[in-house]
Amino acid sequence: MYSGSMRDQVPLRERKQIQARERIVQAANELFRERGFDAVSVTDIVDRAEVGRTSFFRYFGDKQEVVFARHQEILDAIGDFHGQASVPPPADLAGAIVQLREVVIALCIRMTDDPEAFMWHSRIVASNAELRARSALKLQHLAGLLGDILVARGADQSTAALASQLALACYQAAYLTAERDPRTLVAATEAMFDRLLRIGDREQS
């Protein structure tokens, strides 16, 4: 989301588009809480948000995507890790995992900066098979982006692919271990990476 000072710097047309998207997200979340995900239609959302269906589909392909409205913000944060010329290419698989550990932890911190929203998102996704499937696809997309970071830093494709899947597994294991608790997710994810890296240390000793 944009802060007040940042909004003032955004052109009026873009500011209105941002506001329309935010109204859609707010209306959808209110309705999902009131009625449950399955009982809400796109028509219900646009009526509550007081926007047209065209506006809705300008920002979201379907109502499932509204549940993942923050996902793109999280993915955009990955761009901060591209183009870091000072970061050397990972020497091996362990080095690649160490580099992705930094990225994944940073994403976890960002995902849990609003604990209530994080817990609500976790609950609604867990309650619906379509949303669980969509979440799984988005996690695999995230793994691909993590691999892209390593390739951009000079890693070979096979190392990048394996490291990104292992990094994703660390997050997913932590998510289950922490029971979706945003207060402990970051520490649990760090612990999973530490355990994985200790396996590599034992193999080298």
N, C-alpha and C positions, 0 to 999 in steps of 0.2 A: 504494500500500500504506500501511497505517497503522503509525506508529511505536509503540513500547511504551507511551509515556506517553499517546498518543491512544487506544490500545486500552482503557486503564483507564477512560476517560471514556465509552466506548460501552456502552449497556445490554447485559446478558448475552445476550438473545435475538438482538440484532443482531450481537453479537460472534460468536456461534455461526454465524450465517449467513455472516459474512465469512470465518470459518475454513473453512467448508464450500466456499465458492467458491474459496478459495485452494488447498484440497486438490485440487479438480477441475482447476484450472489446472496445478498442479504435476504431477499424475498424467498429464494429457494431454501435457504437454511432455516428460515422461520417456518416455512410450510413443512419441510422434512421433519422438524422437531414436533410440530403440532399433529401431523397426520401419519408420519412414516413415509419412507421413500416411495414405496410402491403406490401409495394412494395419491400421489402428486403428479400432475401432468405439466407439460410445457405451457399449456394455456393457463393453468393455475398460476404458474410462476410469473408469466408476463402480465397477467391481470394484477397480481399483487405488486409487482415492480412498476406498473404503469408504463410499460414499454411495448412496442410491437413485436410480433414474432420474428420479423426481419432483424430487428436489433438483437434478439436472443441468439439467432443462428449466426449472426456476425461474430459473436464471441465464443459460442459453444456449439459443438456438433449435435449434442443431445443432452438430456437432463443428467445423465451419468457424469458428464464432463464438469458440471457445476460442482459436484462433490469434490472434484480434484482441482478446483479453481486455483489453489495455492501451488499446485504442482509445477506450473510453468515458472512461477517465481523462483522456486527451488532450483529448477533446471537452469534458469538464467544465471544463478549464482555459480554454476560450474564454469561459466565463461571466465570467471576471475582466475581460474587455475590454468587457463590456456595462455600461451605466449609468455610464460615465465622463463625467459631465456637463462636466468641464473640457476635454474634447477637442472642438474646434470642428468643424463640418461640413466635409468636404473641399471645397475650392474648385473642383476639376476632377478629371479622371481621374488625372493625375499625383499630386495630393494624396491621392486615395483609395488609390493604390498605395503611397504612402509610409506611410500609416496601417496598411495590411495588412502591410507589410514588418515592422513591429514585432511584429505578432501571429504571423506565420509563423515568424520567427526564434525567438521565445519557445517556440513549439511544437516547433521543431527541437531546441532545447536540451533540452527535456523528453523528447523521444523518444529522444535519444541519451545520456541520463544513465546508462543501463546499456548500454555498448557491446556486450557479448557478447550480451545479449538482443536488441538491435537487429539485429545481424548474423545471428543465428539466425532471427529473424522474416523478414528479407529473403530468406534462402536458402529457407526452407520455402515462402514465397509464390511465389517464382520457379519452384519445382519443380513446381507444381500449377496446372493451368488453372482449376479452380474457385476456388482461393484468389486467383489473379490477377484473376479477374472480380469476386470479392467486394471485393478491395482497390480496384479501379477505382470501384465503386459507393460505397465509403466515402469515397474522395477527392472524388467529386462531392458527396456529402453535406457534406463539409468545406467545399467551395467555397460551398455554399448558406449555411452558418453564417457564413462570412467576409462574404458579401454582407449577411446580416442585421445584422452589426455596423455596416456602413457606413450601412444604411438607418436603424438606430437612432440614428446620429449625425447624420442629416439629409441623406444622399446620396439622389439619385433612383434609381429602380429600375434604369434602364439603365446608369448609371455603376457602381452596386454590382455588377451582374451581370458587366459586362466586367472591372472591376478584380479581382473575386474569381477569375475564370477566368485572368487574367494572373498573379495571385499564385500560384495553384495550378501554373501552367506553370513559373514560376520554381523552385518546389520540385521539381517532377518533373524538370526539366532538370538541376538540381543533383544530384538523387539519382542520375541516370545518369552525370553527369560525375564525381562523387565515387566511382563504382562501389560505391555502398551502404556506403561507409566512414564510420562514425559520427564518426571523428576529424576528418574534413574536410567533413562535410555542412553544418555551420552556415556555415563560411566560403564554401563553394561557393554556398549559397543567397543569402548576402549579395551575392556577386559577380554572380549572375544578376539580382537586383533592381537593382543598380547599372547593369548594361548596359541593362536595360529603361528605366530612368529617363533614361539618357543619350540614348536615342532620342527621348524626349519633349523633352529640352533642345534637340536639334538641330532638331527641327521648329518650335520656338518662336523660334529664332534667325534 
